[in-house]
Amino acid sequence: MLRRKLEKWVDKNVIVTGGASFIGSHLVDKLDNVGANVTVVDNLSSGSIDNLAKSRDKINLIKKDLEHVAKNEVKQIFRNQNIIFHLAAIHGGRGYIQKHPADVCSNLSIDHHVFEGASQNNVENIVFASTACVYLMIFNREWALTINLRNLTQTQKNWLVT
């Protein structure tokens, strides 16, 4: 059964945005090991070519900033892809968006370009990954444990539920 599951990746065209990152590069190595045709799109702002050392000779690397990319380039990047693993983002850990609110817009731009490219090219599947840094500090564990629900507005209560 496992063999059959792994065989489904053979000759699949898979793109990994943010694929030179720590997590992305491990995913790239695994996809390469199971026979996928892997393309990495990364601007190398926080990732490194060194992270791709195990599979560098077997993958296609596109050094591109997906925040600032022309519409025709987006279509070309995602052409003939079956699956997208979208890991690219501007990040900086818990609370980052409170200190760098403009970067939220940057990430929305990156996401838009990835989803637009997928849509233009009828990509079969997108796997979108994110981190805890997208949540405001108000949602950290310590705060959640000491919160007095009676003092919250209905909107804040709804945020906690969703």
N, C-alpha and C positions, 0 to 999 in steps of 0.2 A: 504494500500500500504506500509506504514512504517513497519507494522508487517511482511509483506512478505520479505522486505529487511533485517530486523533483523533476521528472521528465517534462512536465508542463512548461518548465522554464526554458528548455532547450530551444534555441533559435528565436526566442521572444526578443523583440526590440524593446529594451527597457531604458528609460532615462531617469537619472537620479540628480535632482537639483540639490545643490549643497553637498555633492558627493565627495568632495575633498575634505570634508569635516571629519571629526573623530568618529561620530556615529555613521555618517554617510559612507565613509571609506570602508568600514566593516561590512556594510550592506553591499557595497560595490563588489568587494572580494567574494562574498557569499554568492551573489548573483552570477559572477564570473565563473565560480566553481561549479555551479549547476547548469552552465551552458547558455546563459542568456547573452545576447549581444548588448553590451552596456555602453551607454553614453552618459558622461558626467558633464553637468553644466554648473560651473562654479566660478566666482570672480576671485577666489583665493584671498578674500579679505580676512577670513578667520580660518579657512581650511589651508591645506598644504599639499603640494604634489608629493611630498615625502609620505603622506598618509596613504597614497595610492601605489606605493612601491611594489606590492605583491601582484597587482593586476595592471599596472600602467601600460605594459606592452600589448595588452589584449583588449583595451577599452578605447573609446573615442572620448577625448577631453575637449570640451568647448569652454574656453576661458571667456566668460561673459557675465556682465552685471545685469541680472534680470529686472532690476528696478528701472534701469535706463536702457531700454532696448526698443528698436523700431518695430512697428507692427509686422512688416515683411520679414524681419529677422525672427520674430516669435513664431510665425508660421513655419519658417524653414527649420528652426531648431527642433520643433516637435513633430515634424513630418515623418510618417512611417513608423511611429512609435506605438507599441501595444499597451504599455503600462508606464505610468509616471509615478515615481516616489518623490514627493515634493517635501524636501527638508530645508530648502534655502530660506534664510531669514536673517534679518539684523537682530542680534540678540545680546543679552548681557546679564542674565540671571534675574532672580526674583526682584521685583520692584523696578526693573529697568524702564518700563514704559512710563512710570510716574516721573522719572528723572529725564527721560528723553521722549516726550510725547510726539515729536515730529516723526520719530522712527516708526510709529504705528502706521503713519501714512506710507512710509517707505515699504513696509511689509505688505500693506494692502496693494501697493503697486506691483510688487513681486508676485503676490498671489494672483492678481488680476491677469498679469501676463502669462502665467503658467496655465490658468484655467482657460484663458482665451486661446492659447496655442493648442490646448487639448481639444477644445470645442471645434476650432477651425480644421483640425486634422482627424476628427472622430476617434480620438484615443479611447480604447476600451475601458480602462480603469485608471483611477488616480488614488494614490494613497497619500493622504495629507498628514504630516506630523507637526506637532507643536510642542511647546514646553510650558512650564508653570510661569515663565516670565510674562506671559500674555495676561495674567491675572493681576489686578491691583493688589497692593500690599494689604489692603483691608481684608483680603481673603486668606491671609496666612493662618496656619494651624493654631498658633497661640491666641490670635484674635478670635477665631471661631470657637475655641474652647471657653472663652471668658465672656462671650457676647450675651447681652441682655436683650432677648428678642422683643420685649415690650417697647424698647426705645427705638426700634427700627421703623422706617416708613414701609408701606406695603411694597413699593418698588424694590427696596433693599431686601425684603423678605423673599420676593420673587427671584432675585439674583441668587440667593442662597440655595433655592430649590433647583434652579436650572443648571 
